[in-house]
Amino acid sequence: MQNQPHFKYCHASSSNKHVASIKVEGKVIHEISNLDEFYKSFGYTQDMRMAGVLPDEFIWDEYINNKAANFAACCQMHIVEYLRKYSDTFNKEYGNQFESWLASHAEVRAKRGIACAACRMKIDT
C-alpha cells in the first residue's frame, strides 16, 4: 500500500516489559490492552483457539510465512484497522490517511484474486 509507514506488532516479552505493542519506525504508538480484539482483527476465531491453534502461529502462517499468497498488505491493513478503533495516537497522527489506505488495500486484494482470513470474513458478511 502506497505511502504507508510500516506498522510492526511486537509480542509481549521481557524485552518490552511484557506488554504487546505496535511500533512505527521503532517508536511505540500503541500498547495492546486486549489481545483478543487484536487477534480478532486478523480473522482469528474462538473456534481456532478451541482447536489448539495459537494466535501468533495463525498470524505467522496466514500472513507472514504464506509465500504463495503474500498477504503483507492485508497484515498491515488489519493492524491499521485495529489501530483505527483503539488508538488515539494513531488517529491523531495517521487518521486522515486511513481511507486512502483502505482503498489501496481493496485494489491489492482485487488484483490478487484471493483473500486472507480476515478479508474473507468481511466479504462473507
C-alpha positions in Angstrom: 0.0 0.0 0.0 1.5 3.3 -1.1 2.8 5.9 1.3 2.0 3.9 4.4 4.5 3.6 7.2 5.3 0.0 8.3 3.3 -0.9 11.4 5.1 -3.6 13.4 3.4 -5.8 16.0 5.7 -6.6 19.0 4.8 -9.6 21.1 4.7 -9.3 24.8 8.1 -10.3 26.2 10.6 -9.4 28.9 12.4 -7.2 26.5 9.4 -4.9 26.2 8.2 -5.2 29.8 5.7 -7.9 28.9 3.4 -5.5 27.0 2.4 -6.2 23.4 2.6 -3.1 21.3 2.6 -1.7 17.8 5.5 0.3 16.6 6.2 2.7 13.7 9.8 3.4 12.9 10.9 1.9 16.2 8.5 4.1 18.3 5.7 2.5 20.2 2.5 4.2 19.1 0.1 1.8 20.9 0.1 -0.7 23.7 -2.3 -3.5 23.2 -4.5 -3.9 26.2 -6.9 -6.5 24.7 -5.1 -9.1 22.7 -8.3 -10.9 21.8 -9.5 -7.9 19.9 -6.2 -7.5 18.2 -6.1 -11.2 17.1 -9.8 -11.0 16.0 -8.9 -8.2 13.6 -6.7 -10.8 11.7 -9.6 -13.3 11.5 -8.6 -15.4 14.5 -11.6 -17.0 16.0 -12.6 -18.8 19.2 -13.1 -22.0 17.1 -9.4 -21.8 16.2 -8.5 -21.3 19.8 -10.6 -24.3 20.8 -8.9 -26.4 18.1 -5.5 -25.5 19.7 -4.3 -23.0 17.1 -2.2 -20.3 18.8 -3.0 -16.8 17.6 0.6 -15.8 16.9 1.1 -19.1 14.9 -2.0 -18.3 13.0 -0.8 -14.8 12.1 2.6 -16.2 11.1 1.2 -18.9 8.9 -1.6 -16.8 7.3 0.2 -13.5 6.8 3.9 -13.6 7.2 5.1 -17.1 6.1 2.5 -17.6 3.5 4.8 -17.2 0.4 2.1 -18.4 -2.0 -0.4 -15.7 -1.2 1.8 -12.7 0.1 -0.7 -11.2 2.5 1.7 -8.5 3.7 -0.7 -5.7 2.6 -3.6 -7.4 4.4 -1.4 -7.8 7.5 -0.7 -4.1 7.5 -4.3 -3.2 6.9 -5.6 -5.3 9.7 -3.1 -3.6 12.1 -4.3 -0.2 10.8 -8.0 -1.2 11.2 -7.3 -2.3 14.8 -5.4 1.0 15.5 -8.2 3.0 14.0 -10.6 1.5 16.6 -8.3 1.5 19.6 -5.5 4.1 19.3 -6.0 7.8 19.8 -2.3 8.3 18.9 -2.8 6.5 15.5 -6.0 8.6 14.8 -4.2 11.8 15.5 -1.1 11.0 13.5 -2.4 8.9 10.6 -6.3 9.1 10.8 -6.5 11.3 7.7 -4.7 8.7 5.6 -6.9 5.8 6.7 -9.5 6.0 3.8 -6.8 6.1 1.1 -5.0 3.1 2.7 -8.3 1.2 2.8 -8.9 2.0 -0.9 -5.3 0.9 -1.8 -5.8 -2.4 0.1 -9.1 -3.1 -1.7 -7.2 -2.7 -5.0 -4.4 -5.0 -3.9 -7.0 -7.6 -2.7 -8.9 -7.4 -6.0 -5.8 -7.8 -8.2 -4.6 -10.7 -6.1 -7.9 -12.6 -6.6 -7.6 -14.3 -3.2 -8.3 -13.0 0.3 -6.7 -13.6 3.7 -8.7 -14.9 6.6 -9.9 -11.5 7.9 -10.7 -10.3 4.4 -12.7 -13.4 3.7 -14.7 -12.7 6.9 -15.5 -9.2 5.6 -16.5 -10.5 2.1 -18.8 -13.1 3.6 -20.6 -10.7 5.9 
